[in-house]
Each structure stands twice: as structure tokens, then as C-alpha cells.
Amino acid sequence: MDSLSGEMLGFLLGAGFLAAFIDSVVGGGGLISVPALLMTGLPPGIVLGTNKLASICCSSTSSLSFLRSKKIDLGLIKYLFPLSLLGSILGTHTVQLIPPEFLKPLVIVMLVLVAIYTLLKKDWGDRSTYRGIDKRVRFLGGLAAFTLGFYDGFFGPGAGSFLLFVFLLLGFDFVVAAGNAKALNFASNIGSLATFMFFSSVNYTYGLMMGLAMIAGALVGSRFAIAKGAAYVKPLFVSITALLIGKQLWDVLH
């Protein structure tokens, strides 16, 4: 295992906590964790796998917090979980063969549409209108779980935000939508990490150190979201979506 200086350890712990606090609710933690890992000097290919190792600590912790507070719809998630898992395995395998840069312009457009739609729907997500699993929910939920699982493994930025948006479309309130999104994000992290490990693209020292901080950040972030409800989650969702748009625009222009 690689040795860690005190400064590097503190840097990874701080970045991990902040990334997980945000990611545990609305996704977007990669805005912090990926640049932080790049700043350590790791090769970009190793950074992605290492980030997945750290992220699985965040997604598992926040999923458990939402589950214990009964903010995850297990009836639906048990059907969607394996689809997200399979999609992420295929996505991570594909990214070893095809560079994902061509997706960036499309992702920007999709994130802009998500932000505009959310802002225009003033009371959206304040209360649940979900009425259970029917053919529409099975089809849209299954398609989204597999597609966004693939996307998370292949490219990743905004996957949590897109998942949350899908569950809002299905009628869930913001907090339960966030809980469902984190459960599927956990599934895609499992599949993606396993594939990165197969290709020996993980730095376990950095990933585990950042992951420990992410456990703490996810506990604080998810509990804060559950306590504050939609009044906290919705503004954070819009803010992180705007930052994701800015980040992708910057990458395309530079």
C-alpha cells in the first residue's frame, strides 16, 4: 500500500467529507472528489476507479440512513436494483474501449432541461403523488435504472441528479426520491467498482481513506436532509445541477 503524508491524509479526509455531505442527498459529490483525487497526482484512469471505491462508502451509508428512516420504497427498488447493477458493469467495461468525452455536450443539455423543469414546477416534490407500481412505473423506472446505471459506469457526472429527477417524475417527494436515487447509486457503484477492480484501476489506500471520511459526511448529510425535508433538498438539488452544468461547460470549452 502507498504511504500517506499527514497533509495528504487531511486533504483526502476533508474533500471526502464535503463531497459525501452533498452527494448523500442529491448527487454531484464527484465535483469535489474527482478533482481532489486528480490533485494527488494519480493517473486519470486510476482516479475514476479510486473515486468509485470512496463513493461506495458514501452511497451505502446514505442508503442505510434513508432506509432506517423509511425514506426508500423497497417495493420498487428491489426490482430496479439489479438493472442498475448490470447497467453499470456494462458501462464501466465500455469505457475501457471508448472514450466518453463525446457525451459531454448531451449531458449539458439534459442538465439544463432538468434544472429548468424543476424551477418551473414550484411545488414539485413537496408531497408524494406516487400510487404504486404499475406498467408505466415498471417501464420508466426499469429503463432509467439500466440506462443511468450504464451512464454512471461509463461517464458519471450528474447520475445522482438524473436519478432523483426520474423518481420525482414518478411522483415521489424530494426526500424519498433522494433515498431511492441513493439506493440505485449504490447498485451502480458496486458494479462499476467491481469492474474497475478487474482492470486493476483502483488505488486502495487513497480510496479507503477518502471513503472513511465519506461515511461521516454521508451520515451527516442524509440525516440533515431527512430532518429538513424538501425545503432543504430542492434548493440543494438545483444548486448542484447548476454547478454540474458549469463544470461540463468548462470541460467542453477547455
PyMOL commands that set and color helices and strands:
alter all, ss='L'
color gray80, all
select helices_A, chain A and resi 6-26+30-39+44-68+74-95+100-120+135-154+159-169+174-198+204-228+230-253
alter helices_A, ss='H'
color red, helices_A
deselect
rebuild
show_as cartoon
